[in-house]
Amino acid sequence: MTMNDSTLPVASTDFNREVYAVLGLPFDAVTMAQAEARLLADLAAGRRNFFSTPNLNFLVAALTDPAFRDSVLRSDLSIADGMPIIWIARLLRIPLYERVAGSTLFERLRAQPQVPIKVFFFGGPEGVAQRAGEVLNADGGAMRCVGARSPGFGTIEDMSTPALIGEINASDADLLVVALGAKRGQTWIEHNLAALRPPLVSHLGAVVNFVAGTVTRAPGLVGRLGLEWLWRIKEEPALWRRYWRDGVALLSLATGKVLPGALAARKRAATVPARLQHSTDGLHTRLVMQGDWRAADLAPLRQAFTAASVNAGPITLDLGQAGHLDSACIGLLMLLYGHQSRTGHGFSISACAPPAAQALKLACAGYLLDARAPQASGIPGVPATIYPHKE
């Protein structure tokens, strides 16, 4: 496809996404086939899709790095790239049933014959992105490489010069694959997203190595059993430290958050009907959530969030009379927080009843209660602060 505009507009937030909160991050409840269809549909429409692929390492890092966490909250699609996330979801009775690995999603886009896709590889060790492009083009399939660049290990600014961004845009790529390491990759994408023309953008770090053949991907059965980390250590021994740290963190999360959350889900009493009060004063929207909020109750909340986002002003939530918030409700709150952060408008929770606060705590979403600290938008020209509305 050929884009006529110099850049794509920043996408509006789709509050109808079926997302669920898992330990601080939102995950879209999509299958591999649905994720592929979503990307192809966005490509056909020339619509921006910055998609994130959180695995256990993402999840652990996001707990202590707000900017990294918020990059996922501001994504247009967040897929569960890791069996530990699926196992946690099952324990918590969250309907994420299928691992949607970013590398597998790329291979599906590569293998489909109907839609021509032009890809640009950005990152990886010197020469690997170029080699990946050569291998891809030798396939003769519908996907072909139109550019490759290994920018080295400078600062985000060093890798964001007008010449580099211009090279990517001039390639007329449909899919930009970034491989700079998870944190640097997400930061680079957000720093440059408004200036980039490719509709589909994602950090898919290992994909460059897999395509180039410098690293062999684990067999399918190994991945389905959740043992891909062992294969990756075999291929890249230096990764053992990362996997060790993530494993220790997972054990702590399991005992401190997952098991208490699973027990609470099984002991939960009958619900108090959810009710929503909605008022607008100029650009400021105030929403009062009462009762228990579950996936089946979210339609009015989705409508209110959509209307408030169109109003383009600060949003205050009052949870002082709220009861339990399930993972679908918390996931939707994360999308709202991410939207307000991305657009530079205010977000705050003015009051929170104990049951709602406990649900947020178990979901590692306590940050929603405290928006006082400045949050980087990552988008040039967008105010880099969330200002909480003061009562």
C-alpha positions as CSV (number, residue, x, y, z in Angstrom):
1,M,0.0,0.0,0.0
2,T,1.1,3.6,-0.5
3,M,0.5,6.3,2.1
4,N,-0.2,9.7,0.6
5,D,0.0,11.6,3.9
6,S,3.4,12.5,5.4
7,T,2.5,10.8,8.7
8,L,-0.4,8.8,10.1
9,P,-2.5,10.5,12.8
10,V,-2.3,9.1,16.3
11,A,-5.0,6.6,16.6
12,S,-8.0,7.2,18.9
13,T,-8.5,4.6,21.7
14,D,-10.9,1.8,21.0
15,F,-12.7,1.4,24.3
16,N,-14.6,-1.6,22.9
17,R,-11.5,-3.7,23.0
18,E,-11.9,-6.8,25.1
19,V,-9.0,-6.4,27.5
20,Y,-8.1,-7.9,30.8
21,A,-5.7,-6.7,33.5
22,V,-3.0,-9.2,34.4
23,L,-0.5,-8.0,37.0
24,G,-0.4,-4.4,36.0
25,L,-0.8,-4.7,32.2
26,P,-3.8,-4.9,29.9
27,F,-4.0,-7.9,27.5
28,D,-6.4,-8.2,24.5
29,A,-8.4,-11.4,24.6
30,V,-7.6,-12.4,21.0
31,T,-6.5,-15.6,19.3
32,M,-3.6,-15.8,16.9
33,A,-6.0,-15.8,14.0
34,Q,-7.9,-12.8,15.4
35,A,-4.6,-10.8,15.9
36,E,-3.5,-11.5,12.4
37,A,-6.9,-10.4,11.0
38,R,-6.8,-7.2,13.1
39,L,-3.4,-6.3,11.7
40,L,-4.3,-7.0,8.1
41,A,-7.6,-5.0,8.5
42,D,-5.7,-2.0,9.9
43,L,-3.1,-2.3,7.1
44,A,-5.8,-2.3,4.5
45,A,-7.4,0.7,6.1
46,G,-4.1,2.6,6.4
47,R,-4.8,2.7,10.1
48,R,-2.1,3.0,12.8
49,N,-1.5,-0.1,14.9
50,F,1.3,0.1,17.5
51,F,1.1,-3.4,18.9
52,S,2.9,-4.6,22.0
53,T,3.9,-8.2,22.8
54,P,4.3,-8.4,26.5
55,N,5.9,-11.6,27.9
56,L,7.0,-12.3,31.4
57,N,10.0,-10.1,31.1
58,F,7.8,-7.2,29.9
59,L,5.5,-7.8,32.8
60,V,8.2,-7.9,35.5
61,A,10.0,-4.9,34.1
62,A,6.7,-2.9,33.9
63,L,6.2,-3.3,37.7
64,T,9.2,-1.0,38.4
65,D,9.4,1.2,35.2
66,P,6.3,3.4,34.8
67,A,7.3,4.7,31.4
68,F,7.8,1.2,30.0
69,R,4.5,0.1,31.5
70,D,2.7,3.1,30.0
71,S,4.0,2.3,26.6
72,V,1.9,-0.9,26.7
73,L,-1.1,0.9,28.1
74,R,-0.9,3.3,25.1
75,S,-0.6,0.5,22.6
76,D,-3.4,-0.2,20.1
77,L,-3.1,-4.0,20.7
78,S,-1.4,-5.9,23.6
79,I,-1.0,-9.6,23.1
80,A,0.0,-12.3,25.6
81,D,3.4,-13.4,24.3
82,G,4.3,-15.9,27.0
83,M,2.9,-19.1,28.5
84,P,3.4,-17.8,32.1
85,I,0.9,-15.1,31.4
86,I,-1.6,-17.7,30.1
87,W,-1.1,-19.8,33.2
88,I,-1.6,-16.8,35.5
89,A,-4.8,-15.9,33.6
90,R,-6.2,-19.4,34.0
91,L,-5.6,-19.3,37.8
92,L,-7.4,-16.0,37.9
93,R,-10.2,-17.2,35.7
94,I,-9.3,-14.6,33.1
95,P,-10.3,-15.6,29.5
96,L,-6.8,-15.5,27.9
97,Y,-6.6,-19.0,26.5
98,E,-4.0,-18.8,23.8
99,R,-0.5,-17.5,23.7
100,V,-0.1,-15.1,20.8
101,A,3.7,-14.9,20.3
102,G,4.9,-11.9,18.4
103,S,7.4,-14.1,16.4
104,T,4.6,-16.5,15.4
105,L,2.4,-13.6,14.4
106,F,5.1,-12.2,12.2
107,E,5.5,-15.6,10.5
108,R,1.8,-15.9,9.9
109,L,1.9,-12.5,8.2
110,R,4.9,-13.6,6.2
111,A,3.2,-16.9,5.1
112,Q,-0.1,-15.5,4.1
113,P,-0.2,-15.2,0.3
114,Q,-3.1,-12.7,-0.2
115,V,-1.8,-9.3,1.1
116,P,1.6,-7.9,0.0
117,I,3.4,-6.6,3.0
118,K,6.5,-4.4,2.9
119,V,8.7,-4.6,6.0
120,F,11.5,-2.5,7.4
121,F,13.9,-4.0,10.0
122,F,15.3,-1.5,12.4
123,G,17.8,-2.7,15.0
124,G,19.7,-5.9,15.9
125,P,23.4,-6.5,15.8
126,E,25.4,-5.0,12.9
127,G,24.5,-6.7,9.6
128,V,21.8,-8.9,11.0
129,A,18.9,-6.7,9.9
130,Q,20.4,-6.6,6.4
131,R,20.8,-10.4,6.4
132,A,17.2,-10.8,7.5
133,G,16.0,-8.7,4.6
134,E,18.0,-10.8,2.2
135,V,16.6,-14.0,3.5
136,L,13.1,-12.6,3.4
137,N,13.3,-11.4,-0.1
138,A,14.8,-14.7,-1.3
139,D,11.5,-16.4,-0.2
140,G,9.6,-14.8,-3.0
141,G,6.5,-14.6,-0.8
142,A,4.0,-11.8,-0.3
143,M,6.2,-10.2,2.4
144,R,9.3,-8.5,1.2
145,C,11.9,-6.3,2.9
146,V,12.2,-2.7,1.7
147,G,14.8,-1.5,4.1
148,A,17.1,-2.5,7.0
149,R,19.1,-0.5,9.4
150,S,21.2,-1.4,12.5
151,P,21.5,2.0,14.3
152,G,24.1,0.8,16.8
153,F,23.9,1.5,20.6
154,G,23.5,5.3,20.9
155,T,20.9,7.3,22.7
156,I,17.2,7.3,21.6
157,E,17.9,10.8,20.1
158,D,20.9,9.4,18.2
159,M,18.6,6.8,16.7
160,S,15.9,9.3,15.9
161,T,17.5,11.7,13.5
162,P,15.5,13.1,10.7
163,A,17.7,11.2,8.3
164,L,16.9,7.8,9.9
165,I,13.2,8.5,10.2
166,G,13.2,9.8,6.7
167,E,14.8,6.6,5.5
168,I,12.1,4.5,7.1
169,N,9.3,6.7,5.7
170,A,10.8,6.8,2.2
171,S,10.8,3.0,2.1
172,D,7.0,3.1,2.1
173,A,7.0,0.1,4.5
174,D,3.8,-1.3,5.8
175,L,5.3,-3.0,8.9
176,L,8.2,-1.6,10.9
177,V,9.9,-4.3,13.0
178,V,12.0,-2.7,15.8
179,A,14.7,-4.7,17.6
180,L,16.5,-2.6,20.2
181,G,15.8,-4.4,23.4
182,A,12.3,-4.3,25.0
183,K,12.7,-1.1,27.0
184,R,14.7,0.9,24.4
185,G,12.5,-0.4,21.6
186,Q,9.2,0.7,23.2
187,T,10.8,4.0,24.1
188,W,12.1,4.6,20.6
189,I,8.7,3.7,19.1
190,E,6.8,6.1,21.3
191,H,9.4,8.8,20.8
192,N,9.0,8.6,17.0
193,L,5.5,7.2,16.5
194,A,3.9,10.5,15.4
195,A,6.6,11.0,12.7
196,L,6.5,7.5,11.3
197,R,4.5,6.5,8.2
198,P,4.3,2.6,8.5
199,P,0.8,1.7,9.7
200,L,2.0,-1.3,11.7
201,V,4.8,-0.8,14.2
202,S,6.0,-3.2,16.9
203,H,9.1,-4.1,18.9
204,L,9.7,-7.8,17.8
205,G,13.3,-8.1,18.9
206,A,13.9,-11.8,18.3
207,V,12.3,-11.8,14.9
208,V,15.2,-10.2,13.2
209,N,17.6,-12.9,14.5
210,F,15.1,-15.6,13.7
211,V,14.6,-14.5,10.1
212,A,18.3,-13.9,9.6
213,G,19.0,-17.4,11.0
214,T,21.5,-16.3,13.6
215,V,19.2,-17.7,16.3
216,T,17.1,-20.8,15.9
217,R,13.5,-20.6,17.2
218,A,12.3,-23.3,19.6
219,P,10.1,-26.0,18.1
220,G,6.4,-25.5,18.5
221,L,5.9,-28.1,21.2
222,V,8.6,-26.6,23.3
223,G,6.9,-23.2,23.2
224,R,3.5,-24.7,24.0
225,L,4.9,-26.4,27.1
226,G,6.3,-23.0,28.2
227,L,9.9,-24.2,27.9
228,E,11.0,-21.8,25.2
229,W,13.2,-20.1,27.8
230,L,15.4,-23.2,28.0
231,W,15.8,-23.3,24.2
232,R,16.7,-19.6,24.2
233,I,19.3,-20.1,26.8
234,K,20.8,-22.9,24.6
235,E,20.9,-20.5,21.7
236,E,21.9,-17.4,23.7
237,P,23.6,-18.4,27.0
238,A,23.8,-14.9,28.2
239,L,20.0,-14.8,28.6
240,W,20.1,-17.1,31.7
241,R,20.5,-14.1,34.0
242,R,17.4,-12.5,32.7
243,Y,15.3,-15.7,32.9
244,W,16.6,-16.3,36.5
245,R,15.5,-12.8,37.6
246,D,12.2,-13.2,35.9
247,G,11.6,-16.6,37.5
248,V,12.3,-15.2,41.0
249,A,10.0,-12.3,40.3
250,L,7.3,-14.7,39.1
251,L,7.5,-16.7,42.3
252,S,7.1,-13.6,44.3
253,L,4.1,-12.4,42.2
254,A,2.5,-15.9,42.4
255,T,2.6,-15.9,46.2
256,G,1.8,-12.2,46.8
257,K,-0.7,-11.5,44.1
258,V,-1.8,-14.4,41.9
259,L,-2.8,-16.9,44.6
260,P,-4.6,-14.3,46.8
261,G,-6.4,-13.1,43.7
262,A,-7.4,-16.6,42.7
263,L,-8.7,-17.4,46.2
264,A,-10.6,-14.1,46.2
265,A,-12.2,-14.9,42.9
266,R,-13.5,-18.2,44.2
267,K,-14.9,-16.8,47.4
268,R,-16.6,-13.8,45.9
269,A,-20.2,-13.2,47.1
270,A,-23.2,-12.1,45.1
271,T,-22.7,-8.8,43.2
272,V,-24.2,-5.4,43.9
273,P,-25.6,-4.0,40.6
274,A,-23.3,-1.7,38.8
275,R,-24.5,1.9,38.3
276,L,-22.8,4.8,36.6
277,Q,-23.4,8.6,37.0
278,H,-22.0,10.8,34.3
279,S,-21.6,14.5,34.4
280,T,-19.6,17.1,32.3
281,D,-18.5,20.5,33.3
282,G,-17.0,22.2,30.3
283,L,-14.2,19.9,29.1
284,H,-14.0,18.1,32.5
285,T,-15.8,14.7,32.8
286,R,-16.7,13.2,36.1
287,L,-17.8,9.6,36.4
288,V,-19.2,8.0,39.6
289,M,-19.0,4.2,39.6
290,Q,-21.2,2.4,42.1
291,G,-21.6,-1.3,42.9
292,D,-19.6,-4.2,41.5
293,W,-18.2,-4.0,37.9
294,R,-17.7,-7.1,35.8
295,A,-17.2,-7.8,32.1
296,A,-21.0,-8.0,31.5
297,D,-21.6,-4.6,33.0
298,L,-19.1,-2.6,31.0
299,A,-21.2,-1.3,28.0
300,P,-22.2,2.0,29.7
301,L,-18.6,2.5,30.9
302,R,-17.3,2.0,27.4
303,Q,-19.7,4.5,26.0
304,A,-18.9,7.0,28.7
305,F,-15.1,6.6,28.2
306,T,-15.6,7.1,24.4
307,A,-17.7,10.2,24.9
308,A,-15.2,11.6,27.4
309,S,-12.3,11.0,25.1
310,V,-14.1,12.9,22.3
311,N,-14.6,15.7,24.8
312,A,-10.8,15.9,25.1
313,G,-10.5,17.1,28.7
314,P,-9.6,15.9,32.1
315,I,-11.5,12.8,33.5
316,T,-12.2,12.1,37.2
317,L,-13.4,8.8,38.4
318,D,-15.2,8.5,41.8
319,L,-14.9,4.9,43.1
320,G,-16.0,5.8,46.6
321,Q,-19.1,3.7,46.3
322,A,-17.7,1.0,44.1
323,G,-17.4,-2.6,45.1
324,H,-15.4,-5.3,43.4
325,L,-13.8,-4.5,40.0
326,D,-13.0,-7.5,37.9
327,S,-10.0,-7.8,35.5
328,A,-12.1,-6.7,32.5
329,C,-13.1,-3.5,34.3
330,I,-9.6,-2.8,35.5
331,G,-8.3,-3.5,32.0
332,L,-10.7,-0.9,30.6
333,L,-9.5,1.6,33.3
334,M,-6.0,1.0,32.1
335,L,-7.0,1.9,28.6
336,L,-8.5,5.1,29.8
337,Y,-5.4,6.0,31.8
338,G,-3.3,5.2,28.7
339,H,-5.5,7.3,26.5
340,Q,-5.3,10.3,28.8
341,S,-1.5,9.9,29.1
342,R,-1.1,9.7,25.3
343,T,-3.2,12.8,24.7
344,G,-1.8,14.8,27.6
345,H,-5.2,15.3,29.4
346,G,-5.9,14.8,33.0
347,F,-6.7,11.5,34.8
348,S,-7.5,11.1,38.5
349,I,-9.5,8.9,40.9
350,S,-10.9,11.1,43.6
351,A,-12.1,8.4,46.0
352,C,-11.8,4.6,46.1
353,A,-13.7,2.3,48.4
354,P,-11.8,-0.6,50.1
355,P,-13.1,-3.4,47.8
356,A,-12.2,-1.5,44.7
357,A,-8.8,-0.6,46.1
358,Q,-8.1,-4.2,47.0
359,A,-9.0,-5.3,43.5
360,L,-6.6,-2.7,42.0
361,K,-3.9,-3.8,44.4
362,L,-4.1,-7.5,43.6
363,A,-4.0,-6.6,39.9
364,C,-0.8,-4.5,40.4
365,A,-2.8,-1.5,39.2
366,G,-2.4,0.7,42.2
367,Y,-0.8,3.3,40.0
368,L,-4.3,4.2,38.7
369,L,-5.0,5.6,42.2
370,D,-2.0,8.0,42.0
371,A,-1.6,10.0,38.9
372,R,0.2,12.8,40.7
373,A,3.7,12.0,39.3
374,P,4.3,13.3,35.7
375,Q,4.0,10.7,33.1
376,A,5.9,11.0,29.8
377,S,3.7,10.9,26.8
378,G,6.5,9.8,24.5
379,I,5.0,11.6,21.6
380,P,6.6,14.8,20.3
381,G,4.2,17.8,20.6
382,V,2.1,16.1,23.3
383,P,2.3,17.5,26.9
384,A,4.4,15.1,28.9
385,T,2.3,15.2,32.1
386,I,-0.9,13.8,33.4
387,Y,-2.4,16.5,35.6
388,P,-4.9,15.1,38.2
389,H,-8.0,17.2,38.5
390,K,-8.2,18.9,41.8
391,E,-11.5,18.9,43.6
